[in-house]
């Protein structure tokens, strides 16, 4: 994986964690050996629950994550369940949540800010930021003006941006883009709506602009992502 122009090899002993706003793409190596990778897209709201503190919570501690013996066992067990159609594991969602939390915690180990994110339980978000998060989620596909969101929660634009970044760890614009990506993935995977229509519903003026957005956040074009998802669905 290339993350912000730096190469991070994918191997049995290393995972790659990419925060929502980081530019990235997959660069395959020329090799006759097939590669099987477990890739998870994490919903933005999950970060807010996973971090123990409110500040800068929508990010991993570092890009390269050491796959410890514990993480490797979880990866292998999860992959075996997902790859075997004869296994019906009612705990698969719990497995994925546990694996994601363990990777998140591991990314913060040995970092200066690590104790902040893996220590005591975080405090609650400011009620105005909680309201703003609800507004952004409820109107992710609308022509939403962030100035109006700031006004709706009773803050000036500068104060809103400052408070939002302090509590969520990134600007409202970046958070809204993460929500758009989440909605796009859901629509591509769970519906048969045309790619262009999904883009229009998310506020993009054309299929081309939607595709550029999806590629910059999800590595592949939306049509390729849909083909990949549908190719592994049960008959």
Secondary structure by P-SEA (a helix, b strand, c coil): cccccbbbbbcccbbbbbccccccbbbbccccbbbbbbbbbbcaaaaaaaccccccccccccccccccaaaaaaaaaaaaaaacccccccaaaaaaaaaaaaaaaaaaccccccccccccccccccaaaaaaaaaaaacccccccaaaaaaaacccaaaaaaaaaaaccccaaaaaaaaaaaaaaaaaccccccaaaaaaaaccccaaaaaaaaaacccccaaaaaaaaaaaccc
